[in-house]
Amino acid sequence: MMKTLIGMLSLILILMVNAAPLQAQQTGQQQMQRQMEQMHRMQDQMNRMMERTQNMTREMSRRMEQAQNDAMRNQFRMMHRFSEHLGATLGNMKDAAERCQMMMQDREMMRDRNMQQEMERMQQHLSDMSGQMDEAIQTMERMAQRLRDRASQ
């Protein structure tokens, strides 16, 4: 009876020791999956922001050509260039996010815990920058609306 009890305890201990790394691996995989989903959401947001800036650039170009006086034409030109620059900045941010995602998918690179933590920080920085860029685009859209309102008066 004592041998059976010791055998069962040994078996339980072996199962627990082997299950711990498996649990840690699953948790790591789940965390990686969440990070990848977050990166995809951020890239989708960047795509939408790029579309908004491209629309703004086209509209400001059109309005610049239709403006009746030099002052309005110049103001539309400045907004056109501003939206072009925001679009270019977004393109660079999107490229950086794609590179970050590629690095996060590199299992060898992410095996190092310090590297993994740095990549998580980088992802957070990119996410924060994306949010700030969205705010900047909203500001640009409000400015463009004011400009359109003034042009129609």
VMD Tcl script that draws the C-alpha trace (Angstrom):
set ca {
  {0.00 0.00 0.00}
  {2.85 2.35 0.88}
  {4.55 1.58 -2.48}
  {1.33 2.36 -4.31}
  {0.97 5.68 -2.50}
  {4.59 6.62 -3.18}
  {4.15 5.58 -6.82}
  {1.04 7.73 -7.18}
  {2.72 10.72 -5.52}
  {5.73 10.29 -7.79}
  {3.47 10.18 -10.82}
  {1.60 13.29 -9.69}
  {4.89 15.10 -9.04}
  {6.21 14.14 -12.49}
  {3.00 15.34 -14.13}
  {3.14 18.64 -12.25}
  {6.78 19.25 -13.15}
  {6.08 18.52 -16.80}
  {2.85 20.53 -16.85}
  {4.42 23.75 -15.53}
  {6.58 24.41 -18.65}
  {3.65 23.49 -20.86}
  {1.42 25.97 -19.01}
  {4.12 28.67 -19.28}
  {4.49 27.95 -22.99}
  {0.73 28.20 -23.55}
  {0.60 31.46 -21.58}
  {3.48 32.83 -23.67}
  {1.73 31.77 -26.86}
  {-1.52 33.39 -25.72}
  {0.33 36.61 -24.89}
  {2.03 36.55 -28.30}
  {-1.36 36.00 -29.96}
  {-2.82 38.99 -28.10}
  {0.15 41.14 -29.12}
  {-0.22 40.13 -32.76}
  {-3.94 40.93 -32.68}
  {-3.12 44.32 -31.16}
  {-0.56 44.95 -33.93}
  {-3.17 44.07 -36.58}
  {-5.71 46.45 -35.01}
  {-3.09 49.21 -34.94}
  {-2.20 48.61 -38.59}
  {-5.89 48.70 -39.52}
  {-6.20 52.01 -37.67}
  {-3.17 53.35 -39.54}
  {-4.69 52.28 -42.86}
  {-7.88 54.17 -42.04}
  {-5.89 57.25 -41.02}
  {-3.87 57.08 -44.25}
  {-7.10 56.95 -46.21}
  {-8.39 60.02 -44.35}
  {-5.21 61.99 -45.07}
  {-5.26 60.95 -48.74}
  {-8.87 62.11 -49.04}
  {-7.93 65.38 -47.36}
  {-4.96 65.84 -49.70}
  {-7.16 65.30 -52.77}
  {-9.85 67.63 -51.49}
  {-7.41 70.41 -50.62}
  {-5.79 70.08 -54.04}
  {-9.17 70.38 -55.72}
  {-10.18 73.35 -53.59}
  {-6.82 75.02 -54.18}
  {-7.46 74.91 -57.94}
  {-11.02 76.22 -57.52}
  {-10.19 79.03 -55.10}
  {-11.27 82.46 -56.29}
  {-8.50 84.49 -54.66}
  {-4.81 84.08 -53.93}
  {-5.21 84.13 -50.13}
  {-7.65 81.20 -50.14}
  {-5.60 79.37 -52.74}
  {-2.52 79.72 -50.54}
  {-4.39 78.51 -47.44}
  {-5.69 75.43 -49.28}
  {-2.15 74.84 -50.59}
  {-0.78 74.89 -47.02}
  {-3.45 72.42 -45.86}
  {-2.70 70.25 -48.89}
  {0.99 70.09 -47.99}
  {0.20 69.55 -44.33}
  {-2.00 66.55 -45.13}
  {0.70 65.20 -47.48}
  {3.24 65.35 -44.66}
  {0.89 63.68 -42.19}
  {0.27 60.94 -44.75}
  {4.00 60.42 -45.26}
  {4.53 60.26 -41.49}
  {1.76 57.68 -41.23}
  {3.41 55.65 -43.98}
  {6.65 55.63 -42.01}
  {4.82 54.65 -38.83}
  {3.05 51.83 -40.64}
  {6.39 50.55 -41.96}
  {7.82 50.66 -38.43}
  {4.80 48.74 -37.09}
  {5.23 46.10 -39.80}
  {8.93 45.73 -38.90}
  {8.03 45.46 -35.24}
  {5.49 42.76 -36.05}
  {8.07 40.83 -38.08}
  {10.50 40.98 -35.19}
  {7.82 39.79 -32.78}
  {7.17 36.79 -35.02}
  {10.86 35.78 -34.91}
  {10.83 33.02 -32.32}
  {14.59 33.07 -31.88}
  {14.57 36.80 -31.18}
  {11.62 36.59 -28.81}
  {13.16 33.72 -26.84}
  {15.23 36.32 -24.97}
  {12.99 37.67 -22.18}
  {14.66 41.11 -22.21}
  {14.16 41.39 -25.97}
  {10.53 40.36 -25.54}
  {10.01 43.10 -22.95}
  {11.67 45.69 -25.20}
  {9.44 44.65 -28.09}
  {6.38 45.00 -25.87}
  {7.55 48.53 -24.98}
  {8.09 49.30 -28.66}
  {4.61 48.06 -29.47}
  {3.19 50.30 -26.74}
  {5.12 53.31 -28.08}
  {3.80 52.67 -31.59}
  {0.29 52.32 -30.24}
  {0.62 55.60 -28.33}
  {1.99 57.34 -31.43}
  {-0.88 55.97 -33.48}
  {-3.38 57.45 -31.02}
  {-1.60 60.81 -31.13}
  {-1.57 60.73 -34.92}
  {-5.33 60.10 -34.91}
  {-5.76 63.18 -32.73}
  {-3.58 65.21 -35.12}
  {-5.69 64.09 -38.09}
  {-8.89 65.04 -36.25}
  {-7.37 68.49 -35.64}
  {-6.42 68.75 -39.32}
  {-9.98 67.80 -40.30}
  {-11.41 70.53 -38.04}
  {-8.99 73.06 -39.53}
  {-9.98 72.02 -43.06}
  {-13.65 72.38 -42.16}
  {-13.04 75.94 -40.89}
  {-11.17 76.70 -44.08}
  {-14.05 75.34 -46.20}
  {-16.53 77.37 -44.16}
  {-14.52 80.55 -44.74}
  {-14.21 79.82 -48.43}
  {-17.97 79.47 -48.82}
  {-18.71 82.84 -47.18}
}
mol new
graphics top color blue
foreach p $ca { graphics top sphere $p radius 0.5 }
foreach p [lrange $ca 0 end-1] q [lrange $ca 1 end] { graphics top cylinder $p $q radius 0.2 }
display resetview
